[in-house]
Amino acid sequence: MMDTPFNRRIHNFGAGPSLLPEAVLRELQESLWNYQGTGMGIMEINHRSPIFDQILSELEERFRTLLRLPSSKNILFLPGGASYQFAMIPLHLLAGAPAGFVHTGHWTQKAMDEAKRVGEICVVASSEKEKFYSLPSVENLETSPSLSYLHYCSNNTIEGTQWNSFKKKTNTALVIDMSSDFLSRDLDWSSFDLVFAGLQKNLGAASLSISVAEKYLFETKPKLTLPHFLHWSEHLAAGSRLNTPHTLGLYLALLMLRWIESSGGISSIEKRNQQKADEFYHFIDSSSLFWAPVQKEDRSRMNLVFDLRETNLALSQRLLKEANTAGFAALEGHRVRGGFRASFYNSQSLESVRELIQFLTEFERRA
Ligand SMILES: Cc1ncc(COP(=O)(O)O)c(C=O)c1O
């Protein structure tokens, strides 16, 4: 087949929505036209039909198995992405005591801004002084006042930091925004009270989220009188189908879960993610042109942030232009930070990472 812009794929290092595996895209393409011989495309199938019942129940079952979720945990698929949960969480849980935040960058700021509209918040630890290029010490969390819940962001997509473990204050519900590293590593799910994530990084569709929590949390009633659509318990009772759900996005998440399983499961994915990050950071740390501003032990394996050692706008722009021409897309840092960022979500292959390193090595030689 002739190589044209319409049949060629490039290396996509975007932070989200992000790259999807070729096998998943091909299956999605077929299902859009005719889902398993039904004569209907997946987007044309009723969300309460037996066909969709099956998709939703396989999706939930696969999540349970992959994450080894205890049966006491419930799963909710909700519209509105992770930001909608920034609003829903304080509406349900912020009462009687401030909400605690471990402040690690742009996305914890957004979550705090929403929570402040509902009640009092308390920053229990912050790395703002370090420009969020490290994670704060959480040793003294026990001494802070009682909290209605404690919010962490497990992977800071923009600043490029990632927690290895989460410290819980005794008896405080631990709430984790896992939007950008969900399903990227094996975790002990029994230690979290509520985990939520937008699906557009490791699971495909934007504007859709997953939340995992003990049933009693989802059954908490908001302290204010709110429309039913804002109640977790209503969504739970309706099995994530209080209204017409994002059927295509849920189906895509199912294809992604099947792909994770066929790739060897979470532990294989985790090993591959570690190797991709190790090879890339090794290159950056050995470079005389680039450097990584994030403290070594806090570096993200999903969003790898790097800069030129000496600021040079013209050279940065040249790099991005040459990268695009060579087929390496979306390497620019987030607009609030600048610099460069390469996102290595689960779908990113080790081969693509190695080709990127090769390109940057060549660029450095010519710079
Ligand atoms: C860590 C994190 N939290 C929250 C969000 C917001 O997600 P959404 O756009 O789905 O609301 C993002 C988006 O990139 C993110 O990376």
PDBQT file of the ligand as one rigid body, heavy atoms in Angstrom, charges set to zero:
ROOT
HETATM    1  C1  LIG A 401      -4.348  14.130  37.038  1.00  0.00    +0.000 C 
HETATM    2  C2  LIG A 401      -5.517  14.737  36.329  1.00  0.00    +0.000 A 
HETATM    3  N1  LIG A 401      -6.638  15.015  37.032  1.00  0.00    +0.000 NA
HETATM    4  C3  LIG A 401      -7.717  15.557  36.439  1.00  0.00    +0.000 A 
HETATM    5  C4  LIG A 401      -7.719  15.849  35.102  1.00  0.00    +0.000 A 
HETATM    6  C5  LIG A 401      -8.949  16.456  34.471  1.00  0.00    +0.000 C 
HETATM    7  O1  LIG A 401      -9.545  15.496  33.685  1.00  0.00    +0.000 OA
HETATM    8  P1  LIG A 401     -10.836  15.785  32.788  1.00  0.00    +0.000 P 
HETATM    9  O2  LIG A 401     -10.367  16.581  31.630  1.00  0.00    +0.000 OA
HETATM   10  O3  LIG A 401     -11.304  14.406  32.443  1.00  0.00    +0.000 OA
HETATM   11  O4  LIG A 401     -11.815  16.514  33.605  1.00  0.00    +0.000 OA
HETATM   12  C6  LIG A 401      -6.588  15.564  34.324  1.00  0.00    +0.000 A 
HETATM   13  C7  LIG A 401      -6.583  15.862  32.889  1.00  0.00    +0.000 C 
HETATM   14  O5  LIG A 401      -5.617  15.718  32.187  1.00  0.00    +0.000 OA
HETATM   15  C8  LIG A 401      -5.457  15.003  34.955  1.00  0.00    +0.000 A 
HETATM   16  O6  LIG A 401      -4.350  14.715  34.269  1.00  0.00    +0.000 OA
ENDROOT
TORSDOF 0
